Amino acid sequence: MFDLLDPQGALNIGDYVYNTDYHQFYLLSNILDTAIHGPTFIKSGKHALNILKDRLRPYAVKNYDFTIIDCPPNLEVFVIFLLPAIL
């Protein structure tokens, strides 16, 4: 997620999706450092709030029947602003 949410980054999402031990269950992992992007999104304006939707949703719709997003148990910028943009 860190690279996916970097506003300056250009990437192939498929390179960051990993197989798991479960049949047809894939994972896009995250690291704690992702939280440093929060202030950048707030300062960057409305377009930054759609970055997750714009990068992740087309890939997910094309490749999967279901997508589960596990959010952190807090009210950081990602939960408040970015996640609703996907839904």
Secondary structure as the mmCIF struct_conf table of DSSP 4:
data_model
#
loop_
_struct_conf.conf_type_id
_struct_conf.id
_struct_conf.beg_label_comp_id
_struct_conf.beg_label_asym_id
_struct_conf.beg_label_seq_id
_struct_conf.end_label_comp_id
_struct_conf.end_label_asym_id
_struct_conf.end_label_seq_id
TURN_TY1_P TURN_TY1_P1 PHE A 2 LEU A 5
TURN_TY1_P TURN_TY1_P2 PRO A 7 GLN A 8
HELX_RH_3T_P HELX_RH_3T_P1 ILE A 13 TYR A 16
STRN STRN1 VAL A 17 ASN A 19
BEND BEND1 ASP A 21 TYR A 22
TURN_TY1_P TURN_TY1_P3 HIS A 23 GLN A 24
STRN STRN2 TYR A 26 LEU A 28
HELX_RH_3T_P HELX_RH_3T_P2 LEU A 32 HIS A 37
HELX_RH_AL_P HELX_RH_AL_P1 GLY A 38 SER A 44
HELX_RH_AL_P HELX_RH_AL_P2 LYS A 46 LEU A 49
TURN_TY1_P TURN_TY1_P4 ASN A 50 ASN A 50
HELX_RH_AL_P HELX_RH_AL_P3 ILE A 51 ASN A 63
BEND BEND2 ASP A 65 ASP A 65
BEND BEND3 PRO A 73 ASN A 74
HELX_RH_AL_P HELX_RH_AL_P4 VAL A 77 VAL A 77
HELX_RH_PI_P HELX_RH_PI_P1 PHE A 78 LEU A 82
HELX_RH_AL_P HELX_RH_AL_P5 LEU A 83 ILE A 86
#
